Amino acid sequence: MYWVEIISFVLFVVLMFIGYKANKRNIMLLASIVLLIGLAGEDFISGVSEGYKDATASSSSL
């Protein structure tokens, strides 16, 4: 996942530069969303899978 973080950061910088020069706020918003997904995506997916695994383990033990 290290490469995903690097790629998302580079894409963030490029999109932010393009959005700033063209005065397009939607491109700058897209850049921020790409950065958010790139940096927080792995933790979010692992948290959801752990929660799902614990929920199924606790419901099967009843």
C-alpha positions in Angstrom: 0.0 0.0 0.0 3.0 2.2 0.2 2.9 2.8 -3.6 -0.8 3.7 -3.4 0.1 6.5 -1.0 2.8 7.8 -3.2 0.7 7.7 -6.4 -2.2 9.4 -4.6 0.0 12.1 -3.3 1.6 12.7 -6.8 -1.9 12.7 -8.3 -3.0 15.2 -5.6 -0.2 17.6 -6.4 -0.8 17.4 -10.2 -4.6 17.8 -9.9 -4.2 20.7 -7.4 -1.8 22.5 -9.7 -4.1 22.0 -12.7 -7.2 23.1 -10.7 -5.5 26.1 -9.3 -4.1 27.3 -12.7 -7.5 26.7 -14.5 -9.5 28.1 -11.6 -11.6 24.9 -11.4 -12.7 24.2 -7.9 -14.1 20.8 -8.8 -10.7 19.5 -9.9 -9.3 20.8 -6.6 -12.0 18.9 -4.8 -11.2 15.8 -6.7 -7.6 16.2 -5.7 -8.5 16.3 -2.1 -10.7 13.3 -2.3 -8.0 11.3 -4.1 -5.6 12.2 -1.3 -8.1 11.2 1.4 -8.8 7.8 -0.2 -5.1 7.2 -0.8 -4.0 7.9 2.7 -7.0 6.6 4.7 -8.2 3.8 2.5 -6.1 1.0 3.9 -7.0 1.8 7.5 -10.7 2.1 6.7 -10.7 -1.3 4.8 -8.9 -3.1 7.6 -11.2 -1.6 10.2 -14.3 -2.7 8.4 -13.0 -6.2 7.9 -12.0 -6.5 11.6 -15.4 -5.3 12.6 -17.2 -7.7 10.3 -15.0 -10.6 11.5 -15.6 -9.7 15.2 -19.4 -9.3 14.6 -19.7 -12.7 12.9 -17.6 -14.3 15.7 -19.6 -12.8 18.5 -23.0 -13.7 16.8 -21.9 -17.3 16.2 -20.9 -17.8 19.9 -24.4 -17.0 21.1 
